[in-house]
Amino acid sequence: MAAATPNPPDSSPAETFTASRFTQGNFLFPTKLVISPLRVIRIKSRMFGSNEESIAMSKIASVHISTGMFWSEIVIESTGGTDPMASHGRRKRDAQRIRDLIEMYQAQARE
């Protein structure tokens, strides 16, 4: 009888957060953030194709949330010193959920 194998770290589903269309630069093609146990992906669609940027969960140094009256901006900095991943037009609760997911996945990886 084979031993049960533990779930791989990427077995939980990724959550996708879409920016509001009412914010600058997001009217036609809103930016999406995909948070998975292994990485954070920022997807900015355009007329022909898209631009994707990702940071491995183990390489995330900090998450900054700047809130305004209606919308929030989230900035994710990496340990490698590269340009931070920034995304604006998020609802406040979405920005907080993104931060909580990142912190949870990083804590799980340390165990």
Secondary structure per residue as TSV (DSSP state, phi and psi in degrees):
chain	resnum	aa	ss	phi	psi
A	1	M	-	360.0	128.3
A	2	A	-	-78.0	145.4
A	3	A	-	-73.9	145.6
A	4	A	-	-70.1	133.8
A	5	T	-	-94.4	140.4
A	6	P	-	-67.6	156.7
A	7	N	-	-63.0	136.6
A	8	P	-	-65.8	156.5
A	9	P	T	-60.5	-20.9
A	10	D	T	-99.1	20.1
A	11	S	-	-77.8	-24.7
A	12	S	S	-77.6	147.6
A	13	P	-	-70.2	150.2
A	14	A	-	-78.5	147.1
A	15	E	E	-107.2	136.6
A	16	T	E	-111.6	132.7
A	17	F	E	-121.5	124.4
A	18	T	E	-106.6	134.7
A	19	A	-	-69.9	157.3
A	20	S	-	-70.3	141.0
A	21	R	T	-72.5	-12.9
A	22	F	T	-84.9	4.5
A	23	T	S	-108.8	158.4
A	24	Q	T	-58.5	131.6
A	25	G	T	82.3	-1.6
A	26	N	-	-116.8	7.7
A	27	F	S	-64.4	-55.0
A	28	L	S	-84.2	-41.2
A	29	F	S	-131.4	87.4
A	30	P	-	-67.4	144.5
A	31	T	-	-72.9	140.6
A	32	K	E	-116.6	141.0
A	33	L	E	-114.5	125.8
A	34	V	E	-110.8	119.5
A	35	I	E	-109.1	118.0
A	36	S	-	-125.0	168.6
A	37	P	S	-62.7	-19.6
A	38	L	S	-102.8	-26.6
A	39	R	E	-159.2	165.2
A	40	V	E	-114.4	127.8
A	41	I	E	-120.1	130.3
A	42	R	E	-107.0	121.3
A	43	I	E	-116.3	118.9
A	44	K	E	-115.2	106.4
A	45	S	E	-77.1	158.3
A	46	R	-	-146.8	178.7
A	47	M	S	-52.3	-47.2
A	48	F	S	-122.9	93.3
A	49	G	S	101.4	-161.0
A	50	S	E	-155.4	165.6
A	51	N	E	-117.8	120.4
A	52	E	E	-115.7	138.8
A	53	E	E	-134.0	134.7
A	54	S	E	-134.7	151.9
A	55	I	E	-131.7	129.7
A	56	A	E	-64.9	143.3
A	57	M	G	-57.9	-35.3
A	58	S	G	-71.9	-15.3
A	59	K	G	-99.8	2.4
A	60	I	E	-81.3	124.6
A	61	A	E	-93.1	-42.8
A	62	S	E	-157.1	160.0
A	63	V	E	-127.8	121.5
A	64	H	E	-110.6	134.5
A	65	I	E	-120.5	125.4
A	66	S	E	-115.3	117.5
A	67	T	E	-105.3	142.6
A	68	G	-	-111.9	-159.8
A	69	M	S	-65.8	-41.8
A	70	F	S	-118.3	-38.7
A	71	W	E	-117.1	162.5
A	72	S	E	-124.4	153.8
A	73	E	E	-114.4	137.0
A	74	I	E	-119.6	133.4
A	75	V	E	-123.2	124.0
A	76	I	E	-112.1	117.4
A	77	E	E	-101.8	143.3
A	78	S	E	-102.3	162.0
A	79	T	T	-75.3	-17.6
A	80	G	T	-77.6	-7.5
A	81	G	-	81.0	10.2
A	82	T	-	-76.2	175.9
A	83	D	-	-58.7	137.1
A	84	P	-	-69.7	155.2
A	85	M	E	-90.0	117.0
A	86	A	E	-118.3	144.8
A	87	S	E	-149.0	128.3
A	88	H	E	-113.4	168.7
A	89	G	E	86.3	23.7
A	90	R	E	-93.6	146.3
A	91	R	E	-69.6	152.2
A	92	K	H	-58.7	-43.8
A	93	R	H	-68.9	-30.6
A	94	D	H	-67.3	-42.8
A	95	A	H	-62.0	-41.3
A	96	Q	H	-67.9	-37.6
A	97	R	H	-65.4	-40.3
A	98	I	H	-60.1	-47.7
A	99	R	H	-61.1	-44.4
A	100	D	H	-63.3	-40.9
A	101	L	H	-62.8	-44.6
A	102	I	H	-61.3	-46.5
A	103	E	H	-63.0	-39.5
A	104	M	H	-65.2	-46.5
A	105	Y	H	-65.3	-35.8
A	106	Q	H	-68.1	-39.7
A	107	A	H	-65.4	-39.9
A	108	Q	H	-64.6	-36.2
A	109	A	H	-68.6	-29.7
A	110	R	H	-75.6	-22.0
A	111	E	-	-73.6	360.0
